[in-house]
Amino acid sequence: MNKLLLLFFIGISLTCFSQDFESGDINKKSYVRVGISIPSWQYYGFNGKTNMSDNISAFLYEKNPDLLNSELTGRIGGIFEIGVIFPLNSINVGDHLRFGINVDWLTLKAQVFNLQGSKNIYNGFAASKIGPSFTYAPAKAVAFDIYAKICPVWAAAIYNNHQDADGNIDVYRGFVQLMYSTGINVKLAIIMIGFEYEFGGLKLKNSGDVYYGNAKDDSNKTPMSGFNATIGFCF
């Protein structure tokens, strides 16, 4: 039964793409996708993996002495997105090539730097994204999107997980700020695969109005770039 349902939905999707392919126009496509979100080694203002590994302990110690001897062991993250691509078919830029607007209504993202023991650094985001896209459909049921987006980050936080003797929660927060992204989607019938690079920085501060800052200068902004690889369904 599950195989029959899958074949049914693929058949419907192929029909829609066939209609688009014949006219050159592209239908609006909504999507839901999940994936991995890997923070870059330039996070927090470091200059690479070696620089971060060698200096993250001193960087964190300045924020809280409990974080001394925090050895970096890895990084990981995840992302969930709901979005839509609005094609502007009236702007004919070429055969089976259309300009459009790509909107992510909701992006939920978490990225973690694993430190020795339980002193991990957790980074969380709730955001939206919007920007121009170009879609090229070279064959039936196949399409490629290239896009660039402005990313309003509605809320973000950094949480230093550690044992704090005074019981305070070591959280830095920020609201309504901008980051940016660029990427590519590959749509195969109802399947969407995406690759994206997000970049920019945010001003995050704790309850004492102290900014998280960064490792390279005295700026209050914390660099938080990373890579996303996602898979999902478009309809």
KOLZA-494900 format. One record per atom (N, C-alpha, C): y, x, z; residue in one letter. Coordinates in steps of 0.2 Angstrom, whole numbers, plus 5000, padded with zeros to 4 digits. Each point is the difference from the previous one (the first is absolute). Example, Ala and Ser with C-alpha at 12.3 -4.5 7.8 and 13.67 -1.06 7.14 Angstrom:
% residues 2
497250665039A500649965000A500650045000A500549984996S500650045001S500549965003S
% end
This chain:
% residues 235
499450045000M500649965000M500650045000M500050065004N500650045000N500150034994N499550024996K500150034994K500349964994K499749935001L500349954995L500749995001L500250005007L500849995001L500450064998L499750065001L500450064997L500049994993L499549994996L500049994993L500549954998L500149945003F500449954999F500750025000F500250045006F500750025001F500250054995F499550054998I500150054995I500249964993I499649954999G500149974993G500749965000G500249975005I500749975000I500550064999I499950055004S500550064999S500050024993S499450014997L500050034993L500449954995L499949945002T500349954995T500850005001T500250015006C500850015001C500250064997C499650065000F500350064997F499949994993F499549974997S500049994993S500649964997S500249955004Q500649964998Q500650055000Q500150045005D500650055000D499950054995D499450024998F500050064996F500249974993F499849944998E500149984993E500849994999E500449985005S500749994999S500450065002S499750045004G500450065002G500349995007G500149945002D500349985006D499550015006D500250005006I499650025006I500249955005I499449975003N500149955005N500250035006N500349965005K500250025007K499350015003K500050065004K499450025003K500150015008K499749965004S500050015007S499450045002S500050035006Y499550055002Y500050005007Y499450025003V499850025007V499650064999V500250055004R499650065000R500050045007R499550045001V500050045006V499850074997V500150055005G499850074998G500250055005G500050064998I500150065005I500750024999I500350025006S500750024999S500050075004S500150064997I500050065002I500750035001I500250025006P500650035001P500050074997P500650024998S500050064997S500150065005S499950064998W500150065005W500850015001W500449964996Q500750015001Q500349955005Q499649965003Y500149955005Y500450045006Y500549965003Y500450035006Y500450064998Y500050014993G500550064998G499650075000G499350005000F499750065000F499950024992F499950074999N500050024993N499350014997N499549975003G499350004997G499550005006G499450014998K499449995005K500050065005K500150064998T500050065004T500649995005T500649994997N500649995004N499949955006N499749944998M499949955005M499550025005M499550034998S499450025005S500350055005S500450044997D500350065005D500549975004D500449954999N500649995003N500049935003N499549954999I500049945003I500049995007I499750055003S499950005008S500750015003S500450054997A500750015003A500449944998A500049984994F500449944998F499949945005F499349985002L499949955004L500250025007L499950065002Y500250025007Y500749995002Y500550004995E500749995001E500149935001E499649954998K500049935001K499749985007K499550045002N499649985006N499650065002N500150035006P499650065002P499249985000P499849945001D499349985000D499750014993D500450014995L499750014993L499950084999L500150045004L499850074999L499350014998L499950054996N499350024998N499749944996N500449974996S499849954995S499750034994S499450014999E499750034994E499949954995E500250014994L499949954994L499350004998L499749954999T499350004998T499949964993T500549954998G499949964994G500549954999G499949964995R500549954999R499649944996R500349945001I499649944997I500549945000I499949954997G500449945000G499749954995G500349945001G499849944996G500649964998G499949964995I500649964997I499749934998I500449955001F499949934997F500649974997F499949974994E500649984996E499949934997E500549964999I500049944996I500650004996I499949994993G500650014996G499949964993G500550014996V500049974994V500450044995V499849994993I500350044995I500349944995I500750005000F500349954996F500250034993F499649984994P500250034994P500649974997P500450044997L500649974996L499950004993L499649954998N499850004993N500550004995N500649975002S500550004995S500350064998S499950065004I500250064998I499450044997I500050004993N499450034997N500250074998N499650045004V500150074999V499550044996V499549964998G499550034995G499449965000G499550014996D499449974999D499650005007D499949945003H499650005006H500350045005H500650015000L500450045005L500549955003L500049995006R500549965003R500450035006R500649985001F500450025006F499949945005F500050025007G499949955005G500350025006G499949965005I500250015007I499450005005I499950055003N499450005005N500349995007N499749955003V500249995007V499450005005V500050045005D499549995005D500349965006D499849945001W500249965005W499950035007W499450035001L499950025006L499650065000L500250065003T499650065001T499950015007T499450015002L499850025007L499650074999L500350055004K499750074999K500050035007K499450045001A500050045006A499750074997A500350055003Q499850074999Q500050045006Q499450045001V499950035006V499950084999V500350045004F499850075000F499650015007F499450024998N499550015006N500150075003N500150005006L500150065004L499450015005L499950065002Q499450015005Q500049965006Q499549975002G499949955005G500249934998G500449975004S500349934998S500750004999S500350064999K500850004999K500249994993K499749954997N500249984993N500749984999N500350004994I500649984998I499949944996I500249945002Y499949944996Y500749984997Y500049984993N500649984996N499849934997N500549955002G499849944997G500749974996G499849964995F500649974996F499849934998F500649965000A500049934997A500550004995A499949994993A500550014995A499949954994A500550014996S499949964993S500250064995S499949984994K500250054994K500249964994K500550034997I500249964993I500350064996I499849994993G500350044995G499749994993G500350034995P499849994993P499350034999P499749974995S499350024998S500049994992S499650054997F499849994993F499249995000F499849954996T499349985000T499850014992T499550044999Y499750014994Y499349975000Y499849964995A499449974999A499750024994A499650054999P499850034994P499449964997P499649965005A499449974998A499949945004A499649954998K499949945004K499750025007K500349975005A499750015007A500250075003A500450044996V500250075003V500850004999V500350025006A500750015000A500250065005A500550034999F500350055004F500749995002F500250015006D500749995003D500250065002D500650024999I500450065003I500649975003I500250025006Y500549975004Y500450045004Y500649985002A500350045006A500349945004A500050015007K500249955004K500550025006K500449965002I500450015006I499649965005I499950035006C499649985005C500349985007C500349945001P500349985006P499450005006P500150045004V499650015006V500349955006V499649955001W500349955005W499950035007W499550035001A499850035007A499650064999A500150055004A499550065000A500050035007A499550035001A499950035007A499650075000A500150045004I499650065001I499850005008I499450005001Y499750005006Y499650065002Y500250045005N499750065002N499549985005N499350004999N499549985004N499850065005N500249995006H499850065005H500049975007H499850045005Q500049985007Q500750025003Q500449955001D500650015003D500049995007D500250055004A500049995008A500449955002A500649984997D500549955002D499849934998D499550004995G499849934998G500449984994G500550034998N500449984994N499650004994N500249954995I499750004994I500450044995I499750054997D500450054996D500149974993D500449954998V500149974994V500750004997V500150024994Y500650004997Y500049954994Y500649965000R500049944996R500650004995R500049974994G500549994996G499949934996G500649984998F500049934996F500550004994F499749974995V500449984994V500350074997V499650044997Q500250064997Q499750004993Q500250054996L499750014993L499650064999L499449994997M499650064997M499949984992M499650044997Y500050004993Y499350014998Y499849984994S499350014997S500050004993S499550034997T499850004993T499350014999T499749964995G499350004999G499849974994G499349994999I499749984994I499449955003I499949944996N499549965001N499550004994N499449995000V499549994995V499749935001V500149954996K499749945000K499449994995K499449995003L499449994996L499849935002L500149954995A499949935001A500349985007A499649985005I500349985006I500150055005I499850064999I500050065004I500650044999I500350025006M500650044999M499950065005M500150064997I500050065003I500750045000I500250025006G500750035000G500150065003G500450044998F500250075003F500750005000F500350025006E500750005002E500250065005E500650024998Y500350055005Y500649975003Y500050005007E500649975003E500450065003E500750005000F500450055003F500649975003F500350055004G500649985004G499950015007G500549985004G500050015007G500349945004G499850005006L500349945005L500350035006L500549975003K500350015006K499649965006K499650035004L499649975005L500250035007L500149965005K500250025006K499749965006K499950045005N499749975006N500449965005N499849975005S500449965005S500650045003S499950064999G500650045003G500550024995G499949974994D500550014994D499950084998D499450035000V499950064998V499650004993V500350034995Y499649994993Y499450055000Y499549984996Y499450044999Y500250064996Y500550004995G500250054997G499550034995G500150074999N499550034995N500050085002N499550034997A499950075001A500450054997A500449984995K500450054996K500850005001K500349955003D500750005002D500249965005D500649995001D500249955006D500249934998D499749984994S500149934998S499649955004S500349945001N499749955003N499449974996N500050014994K499549974995K499350045000K499549965000T499350035000T499749994994T499850054996P499749994993P499349975002P499849964995M499449965001M499649984994M500050054995S499749994994S499250005000S499749974995G499350005000G499749974993G499450004999F499649984994F499649945002F500049954995N499649945001N499549994994N499449995002A499549984994A499749935002A500149954996T499849945002T499549964994T499649955003I499749964995I500049935002I500049954996G500149935001G499949964994G500249945001F499949954995F500749974998F500049994993C500649974997C499949934997C500449965000F499949934998F500649974997F
% end
